[in-house]
Amino acid sequence: MKPRHKKLAFIITGVAGLAVIVALIMNAFRSNLVFFFTPTQVIAKEAPVDRTFRIGGLVEKGSLKRENDGLTVHFVVTDLKHDMNVTYKGILPDLFKEGKGVVAEGKLSPEGQFVASQVLAKHDENYMPPEVAAELKASKASKTKL
Amino acid sequence: MGKINWYKYASPASFYGLAGKLIPGFATLSVVLFIIGLYISFFVAPTDAQQGEAYRIIFIHVPAAWMSMFIYVVMAAYSGIGLAFNTRLSAMMASSLAPTGALFAAIALFTGSFWGKPMWGAWWVWDARLTSQLILFFLYVGYISLQAAIDDPRRSDRASALIALVGVVNVPIIYFSVKWWNTLHQGASISFTKAPTMAYTMVAGMLIMAAACWMYTIAVALYRVRIIILERERHSVWVSELMEKIK
């Protein structure tokens, strides 16, 4: 090997070695890097229940209820396995919709209610014009009828 | 026509001339592509079913984010080659790419923030995607400042090459962050492994904008590298001859 090839090999092994180290560290911190917990994880007590944390999932269809003050809302976050009741007082983001993704930050009350201090809408990776969305909905509806 | 001697263009003196000839082509292509891309983005691409018009941020946000990651990989590759083979030009290319990479990283962060407020309900969240992209921006800034902090170009090249090579580990983390962890940021709409989950015209607009950013990057990097070459080779004969001619 020429010295410069040796140097190149050294650099490549160096970067590869560093990548392995970072991968191991990332793996060790896996749970700390999670932005939100699913209701299933909360029920399995994987979430840090004693302090503020975030839950994420879909807003269950038909679960959104507004109180008379117009600000307090109740809804159910589901990961299709388990559900969690959420209470929130404040303005909901534009993309907040039943059946869509949501991330709520807050604390678990002793009664098992999740009291949110902030609600974020989680958008999916689908982008389509309204007409296509309507068609998709129609074809899905006809399929479920069959 | 004989075989092109590529090694010839590894010398700063001859690359200076070649870069000068290439810049107008890339610059023109970039302008044309930006005009087409922006036209599609604003007038042809349909409104999104959920987000309305606000989704149009992707036409700059996604190409900028792509470029910021890609430029970093190229910068690291040039730095690695420069470190291994002691070629002067590769180090100059690496440092000429850094400001453009930083610019694109900043654009991706800013546009994302402006979209995040109305759509998510927050300007900023510390999720894995956003945080790793912010780290990428800091890596660019670190690279640029380290290069500027050391006077001797040889030493500054070696020091900043180390940042480039160490930081390159961050790029796959940014890309896969939305898959590896629960993040607020949505997953990729376009990837190598599956069909795009976007309307066709939206994809077209985004890809043309990405191509435009790419051409812009090449043109600007070549322009910048010419200045770096002149600055670093200012004591050589060919530069003083060139300066005589300009006078």
Chai-1 contact restraints between the chains, C-beta under 6 A:
chainA,res_idxA,chainB,res_idxB,connection_type,confidence,min_distance_angstrom,max_distance_angstrom,comment,restraint_id
A,R4,B,A84,contact,1.0,0.0,6.0,A-B,restraint_1
A,R4,B,F85,contact,1.0,0.0,6.0,A-B,restraint_2
A,K7,B,A84,contact,1.0,0.0,6.0,A-B,restraint_3
A,L8,B,A84,contact,1.0,0.0,6.0,A-B,restraint_4
A,I11,B,G80,contact,1.0,0.0,6.0,A-B,restraint_5
A,I11,B,L83,contact,1.0,0.0,6.0,A-B,restraint_6
A,I11,B,A84,contact,1.0,0.0,6.0,A-B,restraint_7
A,V15,B,L165,contact,1.0,0.0,6.0,A-B,restraint_8
A,L18,B,V169,contact,1.0,0.0,6.0,A-B,restraint_9
A,A19,B,V169,contact,1.0,0.0,6.0,A-B,restraint_10
A,V22,B,V169,contact,1.0,0.0,6.0,A-B,restraint_11
A,L33,B,A128,contact,1.0,0.0,6.0,A-B,restraint_12
A,L33,B,W181,contact,1.0,0.0,6.0,A-B,restraint_13
A,V34,B,W181,contact,1.0,0.0,6.0,A-B,restraint_14
A,V34,B,N182,contact,1.0,0.0,6.0,A-B,restraint_15
A,F35,B,D127,contact,1.0,0.0,6.0,A-B,restraint_16
A,F35,B,N182,contact,1.0,0.0,6.0,A-B,restraint_17
A,F35,B,T183,contact,1.0,0.0,6.0,A-B,restraint_18
A,F35,B,L184,contact,1.0,0.0,6.0,A-B,restraint_19
A,F36,B,N182,contact,1.0,0.0,6.0,A-B,restraint_20
A,P93,B,W120,contact,1.0,0.0,6.0,A-B,restraint_21
A,P93,B,G121,contact,1.0,0.0,6.0,A-B,restraint_22
A,D94,B,P118,contact,1.0,0.0,6.0,A-B,restraint_23
A,L95,B,M119,contact,1.0,0.0,6.0,A-B,restraint_24
A,V103,B,L184,contact,1.0,0.0,6.0,A-B,restraint_25
A,L120,B,W120,contact,1.0,0.0,6.0,A-B,restraint_26
A,L120,B,G121,contact,1.0,0.0,6.0,A-B,restraint_27
A,L120,B,A122,contact,1.0,0.0,6.0,A-B,restraint_28
A,L120,B,L184,contact,1.0,0.0,6.0,A-B,restraint_29
A,A121,B,W120,contact,1.0,0.0,6.0,A-B,restraint_30
A,K122,B,L184,contact,1.0,0.0,6.0,A-B,restraint_31
A,H123,B,M119,contact,1.0,0.0,6.0,A-B,restraint_32
A,H123,B,Q186,contact,1.0,0.0,6.0,A-B,restraint_33
A,D124,B,Q186,contact,1.0,0.0,6.0,A-B,restraint_34
A,E125,B,Q186,contact,1.0,0.0,6.0,A-B,restraint_35
A,E125,B,G187,contact,1.0,0.0,6.0,A-B,restraint_36
A,E125,B,S189,contact,1.0,0.0,6.0,A-B,restraint_37
A,E125,B,T197,contact,1.0,0.0,6.0,A-B,restraint_38
A,N126,B,T197,contact,1.0,0.0,6.0,A-B,restraint_39
A,Y127,B,D48,contact,1.0,0.0,6.0,A-B,restraint_40
A,Y127,B,M198,contact,1.0,0.0,6.0,A-B,restraint_41
A,Y127,B,M202,contact,1.0,0.0,6.0,A-B,restraint_42
A,M128,B,A49,contact,1.0,0.0,6.0,A-B,restraint_43
A,M128,B,A199,contact,1.0,0.0,6.0,A-B,restraint_44
A,P129,B,P46,contact,1.0,0.0,6.0,A-B,restraint_45
A,P129,B,A199,contact,1.0,0.0,6.0,A-B,restraint_46
A,P130,B,A49,contact,1.0,0.0,6.0,A-B,restraint_47
A,A133,B,A49,contact,1.0,0.0,6.0,A-B,restraint_48
